[in-house]
Amino acid sequence: MLLWGGVEAGGTKFVCAVGTGPDDLWAEVRFPNTTPEETIGQAIQFFQQQKEPLTAIGIASFGPLDPNPDSPTFGYITTTPKPGWAHTDLAGPIRRALGVPVGFDTDVNVAALGEYRWGAAQGLDTFIYLTIGTGIGGGGMVNGKLIHGLIHPEMGHIRIPHDRDTDPYTGSCPYHGDCLEGLASGPALEGRWGQRGETLPADHPAWLLEADYLAFALTNIICILSPQRIILGGGVMQQRQLFPLVRRRVQELLNYYLSVPAILDQIDDYIVPPGLGDRAGVLGAIALAQQQGLSERCGKKRGSQNTKGHIAQLVEIW
């Protein structure tokens, strides 16, 4: 059996798992994100303790990061505001310690891959996954391929309307102040209202303002990328009263300009929570490991029956 490892490297915690998919996880562990040396070391130790050898590992990481395999800093977290983690090589130590192929991408792109394989984006080829939590990030697919380009999407840092008379809060983003992340992330909710979002009642004015900011962002994304579905995850979206507020506000902002059933009368199935829940990241990392394993094995110019057999198994997975 081909066995895969996944790492969801979050700003506050790491989740590592071994298995083949949602219904077949052999082992899983969660631990706080402290220093790079300690945290990466814990991830390596977890995989080294597994009784069966791994075929490949996928890493879903907070960023910004370098996902370009041809770059000398591939696998690095780059200009992150998280203290101690800027310009840290994350993929390299794991690859060297375990001696297996490593796939590396943003946490949101990888969560999107998980939703594509097993969750709310099955059967689609163009969709967006946006997470709203400690930070805000966006990823997804266009024409069946994860979105890259110059580096990777940074949807959390788009600029949206900010009426300072209605909302005098200056924003929490250390780079941009009142970008989307600066106005609508978990720290922005706490900074504006003086308490964590999950402690605010469902009828608090925070949620109408939050829905307004998210709807502005989604309207921009809809007009630019024309996604077939939008998936909203992250801790802030655990406040389920947000979904109807966001959907209604998106319809208002689009103002019937896009006359399509998905937005006019099927929007409950258009803006949705993740099908995999809070496991989208780590399961997406396993899917990325499978993708990386297929890519590397198909790229090897060896014709042994063993290699051919492994390629056949990988192709069947995908």
N, C-alpha and C positions, 0 to 999 in steps of 0.2 A: 504494500500500500504506500502511495505517496503521501507524505505528511508535511504540513505547512505551518509556519510560524507567523504570527501577526503582532505588531507593536503599534498601539495607539499612544503616541507621545503627546500628551496634553500639557498645557501650561501649569496645571496644578497636580496632575497625577498621570502615571503611566499604566496602561493595561496591556498585558502580554497574554497571548493564548496560542495553543497548539491544536490543530484539528484539520478538518476538511470543509466545514461549512456550518450553518446555523444548527443543524441537528446532530453534529458530530464534533464537539469540542472535547478534546482529551484532557486539557488542563488550562487553567486561567488564573492569573494573579493580578492584583492591583496594589500599587504602592505610591507614596507621595513623590512628586518631582522636587528634588532638593538641588544638589550640585550636579553638574554633568558627569563628573567622575563616579559619584556614588550611584546616580540613577541609571546611567548606562551600564554600570557594573552589575546592578541588580537584574537588569533585563538579560544580560549575557548569562548570568548565573542561572536564571530560570530556564533558559533554553538548554544549557549544558546539563541540567539535572534530568532532562527528559530521557526516557528509556529507549525511545526509537529515534533514529536519525532523521533530520529534517531535509527536505528537498530544496526549500528556499524560504526566505523570510520577507515579508512586506512591512514597511514602516510608514505609518500615517502620522505626520508631525505638524505641530504648530510652526508658524513661520514668522516672517518671510524665510524662504529657504531656496536652495539651488537644486532643482530637479533634473538638470541637464546632464545626462550620462557622459557627454563629451567635455564637460567643464572640469577644470582642476579642483574646483570646490564642490563637485557633485556630492550630495549627501550631507551638506553642511546646513545648519540653521544660520542665517545671516544677521540681519539688522533687527532682531527681535528686541522689544523693550523689556523682556523678562530678564531680571538681573542675573548676571553670570553666564547666560547662555548665548550671547551674541558671538557669531563666528565660531560655532562649535561643530566639530565633525561628529555627526550622530551615526550615519550609516557605516562609515569606515571601520570603527572599532568593532561593531557587531559582525561585519563581514569577515574581518581578519580573525576574530576569536572563534567563529563558528565554521568558517570555510565553506559557506554556501552562497549562492546568488542572493542579492538583496535588492528589492524594489523600494523606491523612495519617492514620496509625493506628499502634497499637503494633506492635512487631516480631512479637509472638506472634499477635496477631489477623491480621496480614498473612500470616504463615507459614501460619496456618490456612486463609486464603483460597487460598493457593497449593496446599495439600494438597486442598482442596475441588475446585479446577479440574482438577488434573493428578496428584494423589498419592493418599495412603492414605485420604482422606475422600470420594472420588468416590462419588456416589450417596447420600450421607447428608445429613441436614439438621440434626442435633444431635450435636455432637462437641466434644472438647476437644483443644487443642494445648498441651502444657506443655514448656518448654525448661529444662533444668538445666545450667547452665554457670557463667560468672562471676557471674551472678545467677540467679534463678529467676522465670520469668514464665509466665502462662497466658492463653490466649485461646481463641476458638472460635466456633462458631455455635449458635444455638438457633432452631429452626424456620426455618432457611435464612438467618438474618441474623446478621452479626457482633455479638458481645456488647458493648453499651455501657451506657447508663443514666446514672447520675450522672456518671461519667467513663468508666472502662473497668475490666475486671477486674484485680485485683492478687493473683492466686492464690499468688504467691511469699511473701506476707506473712501468710498465714493462720497461726493458732496451732495447734500440734500437741503431743501429749504429749511431755514431756522429762523422763526419769528421770535426775536429776543424780547418782545413785549409779552408774548404769551408764555415763552419759556426762556427766562434769563440765564439759565444754566449754561456755563461757557463750554462744557464738554470735557470728557475724560481722556481723550487720546493725546499722548505725549508728543505726537508728531503733528497732528492736524487740529486738535481741539474739538471742533464740532462737526467732524465727519460722521457717517452713519454709526460707526463703532463708538465714537465719542458721545453720541446722543442717545443710543438705544441699547448698549450692552448692559450686562448686569452691574458693573461698576458705575455706569452712568445713572442707572436707576437709584442705586444707593447714594451716589453723590448728590443727586437732585433732591431726593426725598428724605434722606437721613436714615434710611433703614433698607435692609435687603428686600429685593422684589418679592420673594416668597412670603414675606411677612405682611405684605400689603393686601387688603381685602379686594375681592373681585370687582367691587364697584368703585374702587379708588380712581381718581382722575389720572393716575399714572398710566393706566392701561389704554385709555383713549389716546393719550399723547404717544405712547409706545406704538400703538397700531398705526397712527398717522405717519410716524417716521418710517416704519417698516413698509407701509403701503407706498410711500414715495419711492423707496428703493426698489421695490418689486415692479412698480410701474416702469421705471427706467430700464430694468433688466428685461421685462417683457417686450418693450419697444426695441431694444437692441438685439437680443438673442432669440426672441420668439420661441421660448421653451414650450414643450408639450405638457410639462408639469413642473410645479415648484414645490420642493420639499423643504419644510422648515423644522429644524431640530435645535438642540441646545437647551440649557437649563431654563432660560427665560420662557421658552415656548411650552414648558410644562404647565404654564398658566393657560389652560385650554380656553378660557374666555377670550383669549387673544385671537384665535383663529377666525371666529365669525366677525370680529371687529376689523381685522385686516382684510378679509375677503370683501366685506361691504365697502371699505374705504378704497380698495383697488378698483372696484367697479365705478365708484364715484369719480375717481381721478381719471380713469380712462374715458368716462363719459360717452359710452357707446361708440367710441372711435373704432375699436376692434370688434366687429360684429361677428363673433364666433361663439358657438354654443358653450365651449369650455369656460368662457368668461361670463357670458350673459346669463346662463341658467344652469350651468354645471360646475360652478366655481368651488363647491364643496369637494369635488373630486379633482380640482385643478391645483389648489393650494392646500397641501396635506402634510400631516406629520410623517416622520420616517416609518416605513413598514417594519424596520428592524429595531425601532426604539433606540435606546442608548447603546445598543451593540453595533450600530452601523459602522463606527470607526474601526473597531477591532476585527469585525467580520470583513469589512472592506480591505483591511490589511492582509487578511488571509487570501482574499480574491486577488490582491495585487501580487502576493507571493506566487500564486498559481500562474498569473499572467507572466511574471518575470521568469519563472521556471520554464514555461513554454517557449518564451522568446530565446532564452539562452540555450536550451537544448536543441531547438530548431536551428540555431545559428552555428552549432558545432558540426564540423565536417567529418563526422565519424559515422560509420555504417554498421556498427555492431548491433546484434539483435536486441541487446539490453537497451541501448539508446533508442532504437526504433520503437521498442515496447513502451518505454517511458513517454516518448513523443505521442504515441497513439493514445495513452491514458490522458495526457494533458489536453490533446485536441478534443477528446471526448468530454472532458470537464467543461471546456469552453464552447 
